[in-house]
């Protein structure tokens, strides 16, 4: 690639895009909320939350020195991340803790990037993370899920207009922020019915001797804070422009 080509690529990746129309930010948020609250769209979109959830487990395992063995994504939107290492201790606690927090925290990081109008950068980082995760997928459905998701994000980042990129990126970030909250409520519902005895919260309870309900509450509190902070980052420019004189 020529020097001019590298310069163009660098500018495209790290350059700031124009501010999105305020209406786009609001509409994409409403679209994401509708997906989270509606049964069939949520059933489909939840796969993205599962990818982020299992990716959180995997990243935490690697960061704490555990040996990542593989990730499985299932058609019922459940998933499983396997790692080897001490079955107790801070590393295992951190690994279990990361799953339910990952979608919301990734959404918060995405909102921060969008706050700087680095829309293309956000999409390319998403592609890089998905490709890194693909290496560790150990079942066919999981491979298909990651490949399809990566292809969609890459296609939008490479071929779509700036307006389409912005709509896609804002919808995705809103969805992670909002969609990170719902699984916590679903988790507690299943726990109350006795249908999820080996949940992350219950494994944390066994490791720490702190009740599982505490961990569910912690998941919910952190994810709600991330939602509020992310929403402030996404809507801040709109509010600031509305307050400008004239």
C-alpha positions in Angstrom: 0.0 0.0 0.0 1.3 3.4 -0.9 2.0 6.2 1.6 -1.0 8.1 0.4 -3.1 5.0 0.8 -1.9 4.5 4.4 -2.6 8.1 5.1 -6.1 7.8 3.7 -6.7 4.7 5.7 -5.4 6.4 8.9 -7.6 9.4 8.3 -10.6 7.2 7.6 -10.1 5.2 10.8 -9.1 7.9 13.3 -10.8 10.9 11.7 -13.9 12.4 13.4 -17.1 12.1 11.4 -19.7 15.0 11.4 -22.0 15.3 14.3 -25.1 13.1 13.8 -28.5 14.8 13.6 -30.1 14.9 17.1 -33.1 13.1 15.7 -30.9 10.2 14.6 -29.6 9.8 18.2 -33.1 9.8 19.6 -34.6 7.5 17.0 -31.8 4.9 17.3 -32.3 4.9 21.1 -36.0 4.3 20.6 -35.3 1.5 18.1 -32.9 -0.2 20.5 -35.4 0.1 23.3 -38.2 -1.4 21.2 -35.9 -4.4 20.4 -35.1 -4.9 24.1 -38.8 -4.8 25.1 -40.3 -6.8 22.2 -40.3 -10.6 22.4 -39.2 -11.8 19.0 -36.7 -8.9 18.2 -35.2 -9.4 21.6 -34.9 -13.2 21.0 -32.9 -12.4 17.9 -30.9 -9.5 19.2 -30.0 -11.2 22.5 -27.4 -13.2 20.6 -25.3 -10.0 20.4 -25.7 -9.6 24.2 -24.5 -13.3 24.6 -21.5 -12.6 22.4 -20.5 -9.7 24.6 -21.3 -11.7 27.8 -19.1 -14.6 26.9 -16.4 -12.2 25.5 -16.4 -10.6 28.9 -15.8 -13.9 30.6 -13.0 -14.7 28.1 -11.2 -11.4 28.5 -11.4 -11.5 32.3 -10.0 -15.0 32.3 -7.0 -14.0 30.1 -6.4 -10.8 32.1 -6.3 -12.8 35.4 -3.9 -15.3 34.1 -6.3 -18.2 33.5 -5.9 -20.4 30.4 -8.8 -19.8 28.0 -10.0 -23.1 26.6 -12.9 -22.2 24.4 -16.2 -20.4 24.0 -19.6 -21.8 22.9 -22.6 -19.9 21.7 -25.9 -21.7 21.5 -29.0 -21.1 19.4 -31.1 -20.6 22.6 -28.9 -17.5 23.2 -27.1 -19.1 26.1 -23.3 -19.5 26.1 -20.4 -21.1 27.9 -16.8 -20.0 28.4 -14.3 -22.5 29.6 -11.0 -21.6 31.2 -8.4 -23.5 33.2 -6.8 -22.4 36.4 -7.5 -22.2 40.1 -11.2 -23.0 40.8 -11.2 -20.4 43.5 -9.6 -17.0 44.2 -9.8 -13.5 42.8 -9.2 -14.6 39.2 -12.2 -16.9 39.2 -14.3 -14.3 40.9 -13.4 -11.6 38.4 -14.0 -14.0 35.5 -17.5 -14.8 36.7 -18.3 -11.2 37.5 -17.4 -10.0 34.0 -20.1 -11.8 32.1 -23.2 -9.8 33.0 -21.3 -6.5 33.2 -19.6 -6.8 29.8 -22.5 -5.7 27.5 -23.2 -2.6 29.5 -19.5 -1.7 30.0 -18.8 -2.3 26.3 -21.8 -0.1 25.5 -20.4 2.6 27.8 -17.0 2.5 26.1 -18.8 2.7 22.7 -20.7 5.7 23.9 -17.5 7.4 24.9 -16.0 6.7 21.4 -19.1 8.0 19.7 -18.9 11.1 21.9 -15.7 11.9 19.9 -17.5 11.1 16.6 -15.1 8.2 15.9 -17.8 6.1 14.3 -15.6 4.2 11.9 -13.0 3.6 14.6 -15.7 2.1 16.8 -16.9 -0.3 14.0 -13.4 -1.4 13.2 -12.6 -2.1 16.9 -15.7 -4.2 17.0 -14.6 -6.2 14.0 -11.1 -6.7 15.6 -12.7 -8.0 18.9 -15.1 -10.3 17.0 -12.2 -11.8 15.0 -10.2 -12.3 18.2 -13.2 -14.1 19.7 -13.7 -16.2 16.6 -10.4 -18.0 17.2 -11.7 -19.4 20.5 -15.2 -20.5 19.4 -15.7 -24.2 19.7 -19.1 -25.0 18.1 -20.7 -24.5 14.7 -23.5 -22.2 15.7 -21.0 -20.0 17.5 -18.8 -19.8 14.5 -21.8 -18.9 12.3 -22.9 -16.2 14.8 -19.5 -14.5 15.0 -18.9 -14.7 11.2 -22.3 -13.2 10.3 -22.0 -10.5 13.0 -18.4 -9.6 11.8 -19.5 -9.5 8.2 -22.4 -7.2 8.9 -20.2 -4.8 11.0 -17.4 -4.9 8.5 -19.7 -4.3 5.6 -21.3 -1.3 7.2 -17.9 0.2 8.2 -16.4 -0.3 4.7 -19.3 0.3 2.3 -22.0 2.3 4.0 -22.4 6.0 3.9 -21.5 8.1 7.0 -25.2 8.5 7.8 -25.8 4.7 7.7 -22.6 4.1 9.7 -23.8 6.5 12.3 -27.3 5.0 12.5 -25.8 1.5 12.8 -23.2 2.5 15.5 -25.7 4.4 17.6 -28.3 1.7 17.5 -25.7 -0.9 18.5 -24.4 1.1 21.4 -27.9 1.9 22.6 -28.7 -1.8 22.3 -25.7 -2.8 24.4 -26.5 -0.3 27.1 -30.2 -1.1 27.3 -29.8 -4.8 26.5 -27.3 -5.2 29.3 -30.0 -4.5 31.9 -32.7 -6.9 30.9 -30.7 -10.2 31.3 -30.1 -9.3 35.0 -33.9 -9.3 35.6 -34.2 -12.5 33.6 -31.4 -14.0 35.7 -33.2 -13.3 39.0 -36.5 -14.6 37.6 -34.9 -17.9 36.7 -33.1 -18.1 40.0 -36.3 -17.5 41.9 -37.9 -20.4 40.0 -35.0 -22.7 40.7 -34.2 -23.0 37.0 -30.7 -21.7 37.0 -28.8 -23.2 40.0 -25.4 -22.8 38.4 -25.7 -19.2 37.4 -22.8 -16.8 37.6 -24.4 -15.2 40.7 -24.7 -18.6 42.4 -21.2 -19.6 41.5 -20.0 -16.2 42.9 -22.0 -16.9 46.1 -20.3 -20.3 46.5 -16.9 -18.8 46.0 -17.3 -15.7 48.2 -20.0 -16.9 50.7 -21.9 -13.7 49.8 -25.5 -14.4 48.8 -26.3 -14.7 45.1 -29.0 -12.0 45.4 -26.2 -9.5 46.3 -24.4 -10.3 43.1 -27.6 -10.0 41.0 -28.1 -6.6 42.7 -24.5 -5.6 41.9 -24.9 -6.6 38.2 -28.1 -4.5 38.0 -26.7 -1.5 39.8 -23.5 -1.3 37.7 -25.4 -1.8 34.4 -28.0 0.9 35.3 -25.2 3.3 36.1 -23.5 2.4 32.8 -26.8 3.0 31.0 -27.3 6.4 32.6 -23.7 7.4 31.9 -23.8 6.1 28.4 -27.1 7.9 27.7 -25.5 11.1 29.0 -22.6 10.7 26.6 -24.8 10.0 23.6 -27.3 12.8 24.2 -24.9 15.3 25.7 -24.2 17.1 22.4 -27.9 17.4 21.7 -28.6 18.9 25.1 -25.6 21.3 24.7 -26.7 22.5 21.3 -30.2 23.0 22.6 -28.8 25.3 25.4 -26.7 27.4 23.1 -27.9 31.0 22.7 -29.5 32.0 19.4 
